[in-house]
């Protein structure tokens, strides 16, 4: 498994290989426990998920230490989208929230493709990340939480909580072009706290 180039430092590569080997051994043991103790199935699945997460975080940390922090992409940002707090199933608000959530995902991909322009430049995925988290790049250890999307009928512009990584999107933004314009304006005019 290639994690990153370590500037020819064989010792660092050995450390990575040992860490991955230990994680893989733990993974195999959890699998054995699952067959021996089926009553712990949910707990063991959670443990396996945690091991995968640790392996992913280890890769991010080590790649940062060798000078190559992970590059944020639309795919990664959308993957971090934990949940959308959609409205009640079957309601008009549910359909609106699904449309607005889809608009958000499309917007992130358009930012990556350089299609979110304004008079002063282009909104990039890094700018969306900064809007949501307050960080313009992924920290060395990654983020402690994923972000969530909520919806409101009471606001004209999107709002964010950079502490909880929650984006609240107005439900009236069903039209993608309107959504895109409002998101660009929000991101450009609100790069920091205030």
Phi and psi in degrees as a GROMACS rama.xvg file:
@    title "Ramachandran Plot"
@    xaxis  label "Phi"
@    yaxis  label "Psi"
@TYPE xy
-94.2862  118.789  UNK-2
-95.5066  -45.48  UNK-3
-174.346  166.784  UNK-4
-80.7425  134.882  UNK-5
-110.047  31.59  UNK-6
53.6902  36.4545  UNK-7
73.6976  13.4205  UNK-8
-85.9706  96.4511  UNK-9
-63.9573  -32.0422  UNK-10
-62.0405  -44.596  UNK-11
-63.4165  -40.3156  UNK-12
-63.8065  -38.6674  UNK-13
-61.4227  -42.2738  UNK-14
-61.0144  -43.8327  UNK-15
-62.3829  -47.7747  UNK-16
-62.0172  -39.8123  UNK-17
-64.7278  -44.2186  UNK-18
-62.5592  -44.2235  UNK-19
-65.6648  -39.9104  UNK-20
-60.5144  -43.0495  UNK-21
-64.8236  -41.2133  UNK-22
-63.8344  -40.7494  UNK-23
-65.2245  -39.0903  UNK-24
-63.3633  -42.8451  UNK-25
-61.691  -42.0751  UNK-26
-57.6263  -46.456  UNK-27
-63.5137  -41.2114  UNK-28
-64.6799  -38.7907  UNK-29
-62.8966  -39.803  UNK-30
-61.4181  -41.0403  UNK-31
-65.6603  -42.0112  UNK-32
-61.6938  -35.1036  UNK-33
-61.2047  -39.4811  UNK-34
-75.6952  -30.1949  UNK-35
-80.0338  -33.2402  UNK-36
-127.967  74.8413  UNK-37
-61.992  -22.2317  UNK-38
-67.871  -16.037  UNK-39
-98.2984  17.5072  UNK-40
-51.9142  -50.8666  UNK-41
-61.8478  -43.2603  UNK-42
-63.3166  -42.447  UNK-43
-68.2379  -36.7257  UNK-44
-62.6494  -40.628  UNK-45
-62.8707  -40.4974  UNK-46
-64.9751  -42.1173  UNK-47
-62.0528  -40.9221  UNK-48
-63.0747  -41.1908  UNK-49
-62.6985  -40.8136  UNK-50
-62.6415  -43.0412  UNK-51
-61.5607  -39.6384  UNK-52
-65.2391  -43.3973  UNK-53
-61.3618  -42.6011  UNK-54
-61.5492  -41.9602  UNK-55
-64.6509  -44.1194  UNK-56
-65.312  -38.4905  UNK-57
-59.7844  -43.6237  UNK-58
-61.1564  -44.2442  UNK-59
-63.8373  -43.7778  UNK-60
-64.3396  -48.364  UNK-61
-67.3848  -37.2271  UNK-62
-66.5414  -34.2754  UNK-63
-67.6892  -39.4393  UNK-64
-64.8588  -26.1012  UNK-65
-95.6605  17.5581  UNK-66
88.6328  12.7454  UNK-67
-129.1  79.6562  UNK-68
-65.1426  150.14  UNK-69
-61.2077  138.457  UNK-70
-86.1125  130.151  UNK-71
-76.2515  139.438  UNK-72
-133.427  166.888  UNK-73
-60.5356  -40.7414  UNK-74
-61.2236  -45.02  UNK-75
-64.9738  -44.4476  UNK-76
-63.008  -42.7348  UNK-77
-66.5551  -35.3215  UNK-78
-64.4209  -34.3084  UNK-79
-73.5796  -10.4884  UNK-80
-67.6801  102.026  UNK-81
-67.5274  -51.0292  UNK-82
-161.998  156.818  UNK-83
-114.764  128.743  UNK-84
-83.7342  78.3347  UNK-85
-71.4799  155.279  UNK-86
-74.7928  177.753  UNK-87
-57.2606  134.078  UNK-88
-56.173  134.565  UNK-89
89.0019  -9.54302  UNK-90
-87.8935  160.203  UNK-91
-61.9265  -36.7367  UNK-92
-64.2755  -32.1548  UNK-93
-64.2443  -45.7404  UNK-94
-62.5625  -41.0838  UNK-95
-63.2984  -44.722  UNK-96
-66.1003  -35.582  UNK-97
-64.9549  -41.9564  UNK-98
-63.1158  -44.5302  UNK-99
-67.9761  -38.7567  UNK-100
-62.2283  -41.3731  UNK-101
-64.6809  -38.5454  UNK-102
-60.3382  -40.4109  UNK-103
-62.608  -46.129  UNK-104
-62.0269  -43.7774  UNK-105
-62.6257  -38.944  UNK-106
-61.1312  -44.7822  UNK-107
-60.6254  -43.2346  UNK-108
-66.7323  -38.1591  UNK-109
-64.6447  -35.6789  UNK-110
-62.0138  -40.6321  UNK-111
-66.1801  -34.1413  UNK-112
-84.2432  2.43089  UNK-113
74.9932  22.8523  UNK-114
-98.8185  7.54351  UNK-115
-110.495  77.4369  UNK-116
-99.1208  156.865  UNK-117
-145.34  177.068  UNK-118
-55.4592  -34.2877  UNK-119
-96.5258  1.18456  UNK-120
154.077  -145.857  UNK-121
-131.264  135.434  UNK-122
-82.8529  127.109  UNK-123
-109.891  171.413  UNK-124
-59.8681  -36.2549  UNK-125
-58.715  -36.8679  UNK-126
-68.205  -37.6535  UNK-127
-65.1779  -43.3848  UNK-128
-59.0107  -44.9055  UNK-129
-63.3951  -38.8655  UNK-130
-60.8632  -41.2832  UNK-131
-80.2504  -41.9002  UNK-132
-110.535  -18.3009  UNK-133
87.0589  -5.12179  UNK-134
-109.307  137.061  UNK-135
-90.2466  -5.31702  UNK-136
-147.139  166.543  UNK-137
-74.5873  129.646  UNK-138
-65.271  160.58  UNK-139
-51.8959  -38.9242  UNK-140
-95.0636  8.73398  UNK-141
80.3741  -171.12  UNK-142
-99.2222  150.325  UNK-143
-77.2354  -18.2999  UNK-144
-141.008  161.403  UNK-145
-93.7239  165.788  UNK-146
-99.9643  157.171  UNK-147
-125.219  160.277  UNK-148
-120.089  128.882  UNK-149
-115.939  172.426  UNK-150
-134.626  150.146  UNK-151
-143.899  149.957  UNK-152
-102.117  -1.18563  UNK-153
-97.5335  -11.4586  UNK-154
-119.743  153.99  UNK-155
-91.6439  -31.0253  UNK-156
-115.333  154.269  UNK-157
-67.9838  150.903  UNK-158
-127.978  157.897  UNK-159
-136.426  154.155  UNK-160
-115.573  106.874  UNK-161
-71.2703  -14.4847  UNK-162
-78.4959  -40.783  UNK-163
-105.196  -0.255868  UNK-164
56.5311  44.9075  UNK-165
-110.666  127.4  UNK-166
-104.508  129.791  UNK-167
-113.851  118.447  UNK-168
-107.714  137.055  UNK-169
-68.2704  136.265  UNK-170
-70.8824  -17.3901  UNK-171
-74.4193  -4.7766  UNK-172
-91.2532  48.9104  UNK-173
-72.7334  -33.546  UNK-174
-75.3403  124.825  UNK-175
-62.6659  -42.0063  UNK-176
-63.0052  -39.7605  UNK-177
-65.3511  -44.3336  UNK-178
-57.0121  -48.4194  UNK-179
-60.4042  -45.953  UNK-180
-61.525  -43.7609  UNK-181
-67.523  -41.0897  UNK-182
-63.814  -43.999  UNK-183
-60.3879  -46.8366  UNK-184
-60.4669  -43.1624  UNK-185
-64.7941  -43.5869  UNK-186
-69.1422  -42.3569  UNK-187
-70.1813  -39.0781  UNK-188
-87.1807  -9.94315  UNK-189
-131.56  56.968  UNK-190
-73.8772  -12.108  UNK-191
-135.378  -164.646  UNK-192
-77.4654  151.3  UNK-193
